[in-house]
Amino acid sequence: MQTLIVPLVPQLPTLLDSTADRTAWIVTATLLAGGVATPVMGRLGDMYGKRRMLLVSLGMLVAGSVLGALSNTVGPMIVARVLQGLAAGVIPLGISVMRDTVPAERLASATATMSASLGVGGALGLPAAALLAERADWHLLFWISAGLGALALCLVLTVVPESTVRTGGRFDLVGALGLSVALLCLLLAISQGAAWGWSSGLTLGLFATAAVALVLWGLWETRVDRPLVDLRTTVRRQVLLTNTASVAFGFAMFAMSLVLPQLLQSPTETGYGLGRGMFVVGLVMAPSGLVMMAMAPISARISRARGPRTTLMLGAIVVASGYGITAVFMSSIWHLVLASSIIGAGIGLAYGAMPTLIMDAVPASQTGSANSLNTLMRSIGTSVSSALTGVVLAHMTVSVGGASVPSQEGFQLVLGVAAGAAIVALLIGLFLPKRRSPVLA
């Protein structure tokens, strides 16, 4: 759902008869809705049934996709993208269902595959969306996503059992509203800061509001009997460090999705650009998604043998190496395919280890909310990556034919920062407990 619209972004003002400023919200709306929905749906899943919340999420995905397929103006399209974003909780909910229903000997591999699909969907969705956008009516993108969502909904209805592990109790509505306000302000400031100006009153006001809302929300969560997020569990060393590493990995993963397409599409006159179209961009990015999926069972094996801490750290080393290679070798398509595949391998290893690290440290009754928070941390990392990359590439430019395009030094700086984020994740991993996960035993 995040990459579905990417090939259409330059054409959206024309397709929807609107301005670029307004159509930009079609991308932002999904990010904001997903940020709010992920922790809320996780908690609701713990309380009222994870399968039930999976069905609700997939229902919103189908509804949003159908609305998008029928839309020709910007207003309904934004609503459609909000509905699609509200389905973001399916990944942590799915992982949580697995903990409650999958046999222990298959749990690590199953959760690793589900977690890695966060990267796989984006990597494989881009070339598919680009191909359809270039050769068919763009509405077909939304009809296909509606069909896939309906198929997933039917499969959940017929195959996925309902978990018997529930907390019950009353939903923390005040906590949900407080966290929603904080996340909306934070993600909105990060995603729109470059357009509004990082020092503008609106951007700074949103950051300040987010900070105040988070403090007040934290105070409320520590005093309510059944909080939306159990902060006492969240600050446990293993949970806290895994979530912090997730932000770094989210940053590192998304930097690849931002830099490589622009590098491939930059004019050949620059001396480093490859002058390719969006479909070729998608084909270059697709192998990284396949590698992520292929690494999921390998991630599970390493975690069983050495513990998920080792797997996370190994993934960080592989990601940093991939970015190092990209910074040096970026002159041919095969260079970028190789580099993106290496980065994808590292992301697959790390993403596969994260659910195990989280589930090892939280009780079964909090699996949904804990995994949802971890997914949210990855999303925050991708948002920061998008904002920082946009600032760097907008300011470090060269002129080609009277137009400004990102410079090679700008690309290399972003790649270096992404490698640094992976190294930060590696250092965080050093402080994770060394003991073997009981979830894998």
C-alpha positions in Angstrom: 0.0 0.0 0.0 2.9 2.4 0.6 4.5 1.8 -2.9 1.2 1.3 -4.7 1.0 5.0 -5.5 4.7 5.8 -6.0 4.7 5.5 -9.8 1.7 7.8 -10.0 3.0 10.6 -7.8 4.3 12.9 -10.6 1.1 12.5 -12.5 -1.4 12.8 -9.7 -2.1 16.6 -10.1 -3.1 15.9 -13.7 -4.9 12.7 -13.1 -7.0 14.2 -10.2 -7.2 17.8 -11.5 -5.6 19.2 -8.4 -2.4 20.8 -7.2 0.8 19.1 -6.2 0.5 20.3 -2.6 -3.0 18.7 -2.3 -2.1 15.4 -4.0 1.0 15.0 -1.7 -1.5 14.2 1.0 -2.4 11.0 -0.9 1.0 9.7 0.2 1.1 11.3 3.6 -2.5 10.1 4.6 -1.5 6.4 4.4 1.6 7.1 6.6 -0.4 8.9 9.2 -3.3 6.5 9.3 -0.9 3.5 9.6 1.0 5.1 12.4 -2.2 5.6 14.5 -3.8 2.3 13.6 -0.9 0.0 14.3 -0.7 0.3 18.1 -4.5 0.7 18.5 -5.3 -2.5 16.5 -2.6 -4.4 18.3 -4.2 -3.6 21.7 -7.7 -4.3 20.4 -6.4 -7.6 19.1 -5.1 -8.5 22.6 -8.4 -7.6 24.1 -11.1 -8.8 21.7 -9.4 -11.3 19.4 -6.5 -11.0 16.9 -8.3 -12.8 14.1 -11.3 -10.4 14.5 -9.0 -7.4 14.2 -7.3 -8.9 11.2 -10.7 -9.1 9.5 -11.5 -5.5 10.4 -8.2 -4.3 9.0 -8.6 -6.3 5.8 -12.1 -5.0 5.5 -10.8 -1.4 5.6 -8.2 -2.3 3.0 -10.8 -3.6 0.6 -13.1 -0.6 1.2 -10.2 1.9 0.7 -9.1 0.1 -2.5 -12.6 0.1 -4.0 -13.0 3.8 -3.1 -9.7 4.6 -4.7 -10.7 2.6 -7.8 -13.8 4.7 -8.2 -12.2 8.1 -7.4 -11.3 10.8 -9.9 -10.8 13.7 -7.5 -8.4 14.3 -4.7 -10.8 14.3 -1.8 -12.2 10.8 -2.1 -8.7 9.5 -3.0 -7.3 10.9 0.3 -10.1 9.1 2.2 -9.3 5.9 0.3 -5.6 6.1 1.2 -6.5 6.7 4.8 -8.6 3.5 4.8 -5.7 1.6 3.2 -3.4 3.0 5.8 -5.6 1.8 8.6 -4.9 -1.8 7.6 -1.3 -1.4 8.6 -1.9 -3.5 11.7 -2.1 -6.8 9.8 1.6 -7.6 10.2 1.9 -7.4 14.0 -1.6 -8.9 14.4 -0.5 -11.8 12.1 2.7 -12.3 14.1 0.7 -12.3 17.3 -1.8 -14.9 16.0 1.2 -17.1 15.1 2.5 -17.0 18.7 -0.8 -18.3 20.0 -1.5 -20.9 17.4 1.6 -22.1 15.5 3.6 -25.1 16.9 6.8 -24.0 18.8 9.1 -25.7 16.3 7.7 -23.7 13.4 7.1 -20.4 15.2 10.5 -18.7 14.5 10.4 -19.4 10.8 6.8 -18.3 10.5 7.2 -15.0 12.4 10.5 -14.3 10.5 8.7 -14.7 7.2 5.8 -12.5 8.3 8.1 -9.8 9.6 10.2 -9.8 6.5 7.1 -9.3 4.4 7.1 -5.6 5.6 10.0 -5.1 3.2 9.0 -7.6 0.6 5.7 -6.0 -0.2 7.3 -2.6 -0.9 10.1 -4.0 -3.0 7.8 -6.2 -5.1 4.9 -3.8 -5.2 7.0 -1.1 -6.9 7.7 -2.9 -10.2 4.2 -4.3 -10.4 2.7 -0.8 -9.8 5.1 0.8 -12.3 4.2 -1.7 -15.0 0.5 -1.3 -14.5 0.7 2.5 -14.3 2.7 2.6 -17.6 0.5 0.2 -19.6 -3.0 0.4 -18.2 -5.6 2.7 -16.6 -4.2 3.7 -13.2 -7.5 2.7 -11.5 -6.5 -0.9 -12.1 -3.9 -0.6 -9.3 -6.7 -0.1 -6.8 -8.9 -2.8 -8.3 -6.1 -5.3 -8.0 -5.3 -4.3 -4.4 -9.0 -4.7 -3.6 -9.0 -8.2 -5.1 -5.9 -9.2 -3.2 -7.4 -7.7 0.0 -10.6 -9.7 -0.5 -8.6 -12.9 -1.1 -6.7 -12.3 2.1 -9.9 -11.7 4.0 -11.4 -14.9 2.7 -8.3 -16.9 3.6 -8.3 -15.5 7.1 -11.9 -16.4 7.5 -11.4 -20.0 6.3 -7.8 -20.8 7.5 -6.7 -18.6 10.5 -8.0 -19.8 13.9 -9.0 -17.3 16.6 -6.6 -17.0 19.4 -7.8 -17.9 22.8 -5.3 -15.6 24.6 -7.1 -12.4 25.5 -6.8 -9.8 28.2 -10.3 -8.5 28.2 -11.1 -5.4 30.1 -12.0 -1.9 29.0 -10.3 -0.2 26.1 -8.0 2.8 27.0 -9.8 5.4 24.9 -7.9 8.3 26.5 -4.6 6.6 25.9 -5.5 5.9 22.3 -6.5 9.5 21.6 -3.4 10.8 23.4 -1.0 8.6 21.4 -2.9 9.4 18.2 -2.4 13.1 18.7 1.3 12.6 19.5 1.9 10.4 16.5 -0.1 12.5 14.1 1.8 15.7 15.1 5.2 13.9 15.0 4.7 12.1 11.7 3.1 15.1 10.0 6.0 17.4 11.1 8.6 14.8 9.8 6.8 14.2 6.5 5.9 17.8 5.7 8.8 19.6 7.4 10.8 20.0 4.2 7.8 21.5 2.4 6.8 23.9 5.2 10.3 24.7 6.4 12.0 23.0 9.3 12.2 26.3 11.2 8.6 27.4 10.4 6.2 28.0 13.2 3.9 25.2 12.0 6.6 22.6 11.9 8.1 23.6 15.3 4.6 23.8 16.8 3.8 20.3 15.7 7.0 18.9 17.2 6.3 20.8 20.4 2.8 19.5 20.5 4.0 15.9 19.9 6.5 16.2 22.8 3.9 17.5 25.2 1.3 15.0 24.1 3.8 12.1 24.6 4.7 13.3 28.1 1.0 13.6 29.1 0.2 10.3 27.5 3.1 8.6 29.3 1.8 9.9 32.6 -1.7 8.7 31.9 -0.5 5.2 30.8 1.5 4.7 34.0 -1.6 5.4 36.1 -4.5 3.6 34.3 -5.2 0.0 35.2 -5.3 -1.4 31.6 -3.2 1.0 29.5 -3.1 1.0 25.7 0.7 0.3 25.9 2.2 -1.1 29.1 5.1 1.2 29.5 6.6 -0.9 32.3 7.0 -3.7 29.7 8.1 -1.3 27.0 11.1 -0.1 29.1 12.4 -3.6 29.8 15.9 -3.7 28.3 15.3 -6.2 25.6 12.1 -4.5 24.4 13.5 -1.0 24.6 16.7 -1.9 22.7 14.9 -3.9 20.1 12.5 -1.0 19.4 15.4 1.4 19.2 17.2 -0.8 16.8 14.0 -1.1 14.8 14.0 2.7 14.2 17.6 2.4 12.9 16.7 -0.5 10.6 13.6 1.3 9.3 15.8 4.2 8.4 18.3 2.0 6.7 15.7 0.0 4.7 13.9 3.0 3.4 17.0 4.9 2.3 17.6 2.3 -0.3 14.1 2.8 -1.7 14.6 6.5 -1.9 18.2 6.7 -3.3 18.3 3.9 -5.9 15.2 5.0 -7.9 16.5 8.6 -8.1 20.0 7.4 -9.1 18.6 5.2 -11.8 16.4 8.0 -13.2 19.0 10.8 -13.1 20.1 12.0 -16.5 23.1 10.3 -18.0 24.6 13.7 -18.6 25.4 13.9 -15.0 28.1 11.3 -15.4 26.6 9.1 -12.7 22.9 8.9 -13.5 21.6 5.9 -15.6 18.6 7.6 -17.2 16.2 4.7 -16.8 12.4 4.7 -16.4 10.2 3.7 -13.5 9.6 0.2 -14.7 13.4 -0.5 -14.9 13.6 1.0 -11.4 11.1 -1.5 -10.2 13.0 -4.4 -11.8 16.2 -3.3 -10.1 14.5 -3.1 -6.7 12.5 -6.4 -7.0 15.4 -8.8 -6.2 15.9 -7.2 -2.8 12.3 -8.2 -1.9 12.9 -11.7 -3.0 16.1 -11.9 -1.1 14.4 -10.6 2.1 11.8 -13.4 1.8 14.6 -16.0 1.2 16.5 -14.9 4.2 13.6 -15.3 6.6 14.1 -19.1 7.2 17.8 -18.5 7.4 17.2 -15.9 10.0 15.1 -18.4 12.0 17.9 -21.0 11.8 20.6 -18.6 13.0 18.3 -17.5 15.8 17.7 -21.1 16.9 21.4 -21.8 16.9 22.9 -18.6 18.2 20.0 -16.6 19.5 18.0 -13.7 17.9 20.6 -11.1 19.2 23.2 -12.6 16.9 20.9 -12.6 14.0 20.0 -8.9 14.5 23.7 -7.9 14.7 24.6 -10.0 11.6 21.8 -8.3 9.7 23.2 -4.9 10.7 26.7 -5.8 9.5 25.3 -7.0 6.1 23.2 -3.8 5.7 26.2 -1.6 6.4 28.3 -3.6 4.0 25.6 -3.2 1.3 25.5 0.6 1.7 29.3 0.7 1.7 29.4 -1.1 -1.7 26.7 1.2 -3.1 28.6 4.3 -2.2 31.6 3.1 -4.1 30.0 1.2 -7.0 27.0 2.9 -8.5 27.9 3.2 -12.2 26.0 0.2 -13.6 22.6 -1.4 -13.1 24.2 -4.7 -11.9 26.1 -2.7 -9.2 22.7 -1.5 -7.8 21.0 -4.9 -8.1 23.9 -6.5 -6.2 23.9 -3.7 -3.5 20.2 -3.7 -3.0 20.1 -7.5 -2.7 22.9 -7.4 -0.1 20.9 -4.7 1.8 17.7 -6.8 1.4 19.5 -9.8 2.9 20.5 -7.8 5.9 17.1 -6.4 6.4 15.6 -9.9 6.1 17.9 -11.2 8.8 17.2 -8.4 11.2 13.4 -8.2 10.6 13.2 -11.9 11.1 14.8 -11.6 14.5 12.8 -8.7 15.9 9.5 -10.5 16.6 11.4 -13.2 18.5 13.2 -10.6 20.6 10.0 -8.9 21.4 8.0 -12.1 22.2 10.8 -13.3 24.4 10.4 -10.3 26.7 6.6 -9.9 26.9 3.8 -12.0 28.3 1.5 -13.7 25.7 -1.4 -11.4 26.7 0.6 -8.4 25.4 1.9 -9.9 22.2 -0.3 -7.8 19.9 0.4 -4.4 21.4 4.1 -5.2 21.8 4.6 -6.3 18.2 2.5 -3.3 17.0 4.7 -0.9 18.8 7.8 -2.5 17.3 6.2 -2.2 13.8 5.4 1.5 14.6 9.1 2.1 15.5 10.1 0.8 12.1 7.6 3.2 10.5 9.0 6.1 12.4 12.5 5.1 11.1 11.2 5.2 7.5 9.6 8.6 8.0 12.8 10.1 9.4 14.7 8.5 6.5 12.3 10.0 4.0 12.6 13.5 5.6 16.4 13.5 5.9 16.9 12.1 2.4 14.6 14.7 1.0 16.5 17.5 2.7 20.0 16.3 1.6 19.1 15.6 -2.0 17.2 18.9 -2.3 20.2 20.9 -1.1 23.0 19.0 -2.7 22.3 19.4 -6.4 23.9 19.9 -9.8 22.4 21.7 -12.9 21.7 19.6 -16.0 20.0 21.3 -18.9 18.7 24.1 -16.7 17.2 21.7 -14.2 18.5 20.8 -10.7 19.1 17.1 -9.9 20.6 15.5 -6.8 24.4 15.4 -6.9 26.5 12.3 -6.6 27.9 13.6 -3.3 24.3 14.0 -2.1 23.6 10.4 -2.9 26.8 9.2 -1.3 26.0 11.2 1.9 22.6 9.6 2.3 24.2 6.1 1.7 26.8 6.9 4.3 24.1 8.0 6.8 22.1 4.8 6.1 25.3 2.7 6.7 25.7 4.6 10.0 22.2 3.8 11.0 22.9 0.1 10.5 26.1 0.5 12.6 24.0 2.1 15.3 21.7 -0.9 15.3 24.8 -3.2 15.6 26.0 -1.3 18.6 22.5 -1.4 20.2 22.5 -5.2 19.6 25.7 -5.5 21.7 23.6 -4.6 24.8 20.8 -7.1 24.2 20.8 -10.1 26.5 22.9 -13.0 25.3 20.7 -15.7 26.6 18.8 -17.9 24.1 15.2 -17.1 23.5 12.7 -19.5 25.2 10.3 -18.8 22.3 12.8 -20.7 20.1 13.4 -23.5 22.6 
